Amino acid sequence: MSTDEGSGKKLSVDATGQAAGEAVPVVETGSAQRPKRSVRGDWGTVTVSGRQVPIRAVVAVAGIVVWLGLMLLETGGGGIASLRVSLLFLVPLVAIGSLTRSVGLALIGQFVLVGGLMLTVAWVVISLFTAVVPDLYAPIRDFVVPPIEEATKFAPLLLILWFRRRGTAWSFGATDLLLMGAAIGTGFGLVELAYTTGQGASLDSVPFLPITEIYQGHLVVGHALWATIGGGMLGIALLLQGRGRVAIAAATAGVAWTTLDHIAGNYSAVRQGALADLLLLLTANGWGSLVFFVAVVVVAIAMDLRIVQTAVPRIPELAPPPLRGDLDSVAGAWGFRIGRRGLAYAVFRGREIPEAERPERARVIGDLAYRLLSRRRPIALPETVTPGNAP
């Protein structure tokens, strides 16, 4: 991966995360050509006030500003109140997740926009269902609409994992999927919450979680927390991918629970009887989702912390750059830590894949390691990325 300048010894990180000398090298430096890209998603940068700003961040900020502006014009005070409670949920969660996240704020912001888009997709699908079942109070709606909404919020997470399966998806930890899910749910629920708030609906909420609602003892955690649960469980499943059925169960448990809780809330809000009582019992009157949410956040961060601390070999090249006290130095050190986490997740997950796929994963890990070293100091561009006979 790099050359120790003092000794001339080449250091590398292989698909299993071992230091050089213990396994086949993945990336070697020394020539002047850039390696074949295996990590996608780099849009480049633009200069703003003398600083290089990622184009991805510019697009995310511009999109959010336009989208929120149009929503606030339409909903007025309700939109402002909705934006406030949404930010009071998402911003602290991102701050807590920054202990272990490897994705940038720009990507999280983009997923807020994706959540708004998926609300439109859900509305179209529900409208098609309404054309078949025009009765808005038909009981079947309570069992069809929630799965549609939960599926449309979950779909973008599956799509990014699929489209980036040969690249940056391998650098995602459980916290990353959790935060992406939270962003989708926040964007999805923002407009809906704006309209209900604008209609004068004012309910109690859980302390420190004003985005939730409590009505006659029943807790509705809302789209943001539901999507966080689904994303967090999917992220945990990725870290358990070597355990087969356990990973599948974890991936489906989150969205299955949120769908059940969503159905229970919708059905019991307008109906009574044995079925309503059963649904409320199964979901602990909605409070089960709050416990599930807290547990998923704690477990996801704990698993990621362990991986970050153990998966990457402790060599000087992978130590964070020293701080010089200026803003650029602080930003560089933070960017290095973010990149190092992504490398750690890729190394950890690379240990659990079939042997036939390891050369491809080795190439991804090598590219991530190269990018990380480039943040720390200028290095010679490698000519090739060679998986060799990586295990």
N, C-alpha and C positions, 0 to 999 in steps of 0.2 A: 504494500500500500504506500509506503514511503521509505526513504533512505535515512538512516541515522547518520547525520552529518559528521558526527565525531568518529564513528567507527567504520562507516561505509557499509554497515550491515543492513540488509533489506528487511523491512518489517511488513507483515501483511495480516489481513484478517480473512479467514476462509468462511465457508458456508456454515460452519459450526461455531464460529466466533473465537477460534484459537489464535494465538499469536504465531508469528512466523517461526519456522523450525519445527512446529508441531503438526502442520498440515500443509496442503498444497496452496501456494499463493493464489490470490484472486486478482489483485491489481498490482502491477509493478510500475514504478515511475522511471523516467529516464529519457523518453523521447519527446518529440514536439507535436504530436498529434493527439487530438481529443478522442477519447474512447467512444465506441458506439453507445448511444444513449439507451439505457434500460429504465431510467426513471423519468417519467413524463410529467407534464403539467407546468413547465417553466414558460411563462408568457413574456419574459424579458422585463426591462425596467425603463422608466422615463425619468428625466431630470426635473425636479420641482424645488425651486429655491436653492439650487446648488447641491441637492441631495438626490441620490438614486432611489426611486420609489418603485416597487413592483407594480407592473401594469395590472396584475390580478387585484391588488389592493385598491387601485384607482377605480377599476370597474365595479368592485364590490361597493365601495363608498358611494359612487355616483348612482348605482342602481338602488341602493337603500334610500338615499336622499329623495330620489324621484318617486319611488314607491310610497314612502311614508308621507311625502308631500301631497300626493293625490289622495291617499287615505284620509289624512287630516282635513283636507278640503271637503271631503264627502261626509265625514262623521263628526267633525267639530270637537266639542268637549269630550264626547265619548271616546274619540280616537286618542286624545291626549291622555285620558285616564288609562286607556288600554295600553298605550305605549309606556306609560310610567310603571305599571305593575309588571309588564313584560320585561322591562329593563331591570327591575328589582329582582327578577328571577334569574335572567340570563347572565347579567354581568357578574354577580357574586359566584355563580356556578362556574363561569369561565375562569374567574380568579382562583377558585379552589382547584379547578382542573389544571391550572398552569403548573401545579406541582409535578405533573407527569405528561402533559399533552405534548405532541410532536407536530401538530397541525397549527398553521398560523391563523391570526385573527381574520385575515382576508377570506380564507376558506370558510370559516365559521359564519362570517357575514354573508357570504354567497349562499350558504344553506338557509339563512333566514329568508332570503329571496326565493329560494327553491320551495320553502314551506308555503309561502304565499301563492306560488304557482300551483302547488299540489292541491291547495284549497280549491282553485278553479277546476282542476282535473276532477276532484271529488264531486264538485257541484255539477259538472257535466254528466258524470256517471249516475249520480242520484237523480238528476232530471230525467234521464232515460228510464230509470226505474219508476219514477213518478208517472211517466207516460203510460206505463203498464199498470201501476197501482195508484190511481189518482187520489185515493182517500188518504189525506195527510195524517189521519188518526188511526189508520189500520195498524193492528198490533205487529204485523209482519215488518213494518218499517223499523221497529225497534230492534229487529234482529238482522236487518240488511244494511241500514245506514251506518251503524258503528263499524262493522267490518270493512266497509268501503273506505271510510275515513282513516281507519288504522292502517289499512293496506297502502293507501296512497302516501301516508307519511313514512312508512317503512320502505317503500320501493326505492327512493333515492339512495338509501344506504346500500342496498343490494346492487344498484346500478354502478355506484362509484367503486365498489369492490370488484365488480366484474370488469369495467372498462380500464381499471388500473391494476388488474390482476397480475400483469407482467412488470409492474413498476412500483409506484409509491404506495399501493395498497399494502405491501409487505411491511411498510414502515409505520403502519397504524397500530396503536395500542388500544386497550379497552377504553381508556379515557377519551381518545380521539373520536371513536364511534359514539360514545355517550354524549359528547359535546355537539357533534354533528346532529344527532337525534334531537337534542335540546333546541338547537337552532331551528331545525325544521318545524318542530312543534310550536315554537314561539311564533314563527312566521305564519304558520297555519292558523293558530288560534287568535292572532292579533286582530284581524278584521272582524271575526265573529265576536270577540270580546268587545270590540269598539262599538258594534251595533247594539249589543245587549246592554252595555253601560249607558249608551246614548238613550236607550228606552227607559232609563230610570232604575234598572235592576241594581240593587245594592245589597249585598249579602255579607255575612261574616266570613272570615278567612282564617287559615292557620297562621299563627304568629310567624313573622319573617317570610311568609309565602303568600303575599296578597293576591297572587294570581289564582289561588284556590278559592272555592266557594263552599260554604256550609249552609245547608237548607234543611231545617227540621232534623238536625242531627246527622244528616247524610252529607258526606264529604265528596265533592266533585273536584278532583285534582286538576282536570283540564288537559288540553292537548299538549301543552309544553311538558308536563311531567310524564304523561303517557308516552310521548315520543322519546323522552330521556330514558325511561325504563327499557323500551324496545331497543334503542341504540346501545345502551350500556350492556344489556344481555347479549346482543350480537357481538360487541367487542370482547366480552368475556369468552364467548364461544370461539372466537378466532384464536385466543391464547390457549384454548383447550382442544384445538383441531386435531391433535394427535390421539385424542381419546374417543374418537368416533361418535358413538351414540350419546355420550355425555355432552359433547359439543353441539350436536343437533338438538338435544333437549334444551340446552341453555339458549340457543338461538331462537327457538320457537316459544320458549316459556314466556319471554317478555311480551311479545306481541299477542300471544294467546291470553295472557292475564289482562293486558290493557283493553283488549276487545271485550272480554267478559265484564270488566268493570264499567266500560262504556255502555254496554248493553244494559247492565243492571241499573245504571243511573238513568238512562233514557226510559226504560220500561217502568221502573218504580215511580218516576216523576209524575206519571199520569194514570197509573193503574195500581190496583190493589189485589190482594189474593194470595194464594199459596205460591204461585210462581214468582211473584214479586218478592215475597218473604224469603224464598229460597235463594234468589239472586243476591239479595242484600246480605243474607247469612254467609254465602260463599265469598263475598267481597268485603266482609266485615263492615257493611254499610259505607263502603268507599274508603274507609281508613286503612284497609289493607294495602292500597296503592301508595299511601304515604310511607308506610313501613318498607314496602318494596323499593320505593325510590331511594330512601336513605341507605338501605342495604346495598343496592346496586352501586351507588356513588362510592361508598366506603370500600367495597370489594374491588371495584375497577381500579381505583387509585392505589389500593394496597398491592394488587397484583402487578400493576405497572411499576410501582416503586421498587419492588423486588427485582424485576427484570432490568430496570435501568441501572441498578446497583451491581448486578452480577453478570449480565449477558456480554458486555463488552470488555475485552482484556484491558488491564491497567498498564498501559504503556504511555510514555511521554507524549507521543504524537496525538493521543486522544484525550490529553488533559486540557481543561478549559484554558483559553488564553488569559494572560494576566490583565488585570484592570489597571488603567492609567489615570482614572478619575474623570475623564471626559465622557460626553454622551455617546460618541461613536464607539468608544471602548466598551462601555456598558452594553450598548446595542449589539456589538459584535460578540461579546461573551454570552449574551442571552441567546442569540441566534445559533451559536455553537452548541449550547446546551440542548436547544430544541432539536438540532440536527443529530446530536449524539444519541438522544432518546430514540429517534427514528431508526438509527443504525442498530441500537440495542433490540428494539422490537423485531426488526428484520432478522437479526442473528438468532434470536430466541425462536421465532417461528420457523426459521430455516432448519432447525433441528428436528422438526416433527413432520417433514414432508417426505414423500416417497423418493427413493434413491434416484430414479430416472429424472426427477425434476430438479435435483440439486445443482446441476451445472447452471441452469437458468437462474436459480435463486442466488448462486454464487456471483453471477454477473450483476444482479441487482444490488447485492451487499457491497460489491466492489465499487459500484458507481456511487452509492451512498457514502462509503468511506472516503472516496476521492473528493466528493463535494464537501464533506466535513473538513478534510485537511485543507481544502482551498480556502475555507473560512478562516483558518488559523494562520496560514502564511502562504505566500506564493510557492507553488511547487511545479516541477516539470510536468508537462502534459503526457500522459501515457499513450502509447501507440495502440495498444489493444487491451481488451479485458479477456483474460484467458481462464476459463473454468478448469481446464486440465482434467485431472481425474479426481476432482473434489468429491468427497464422500457424500 
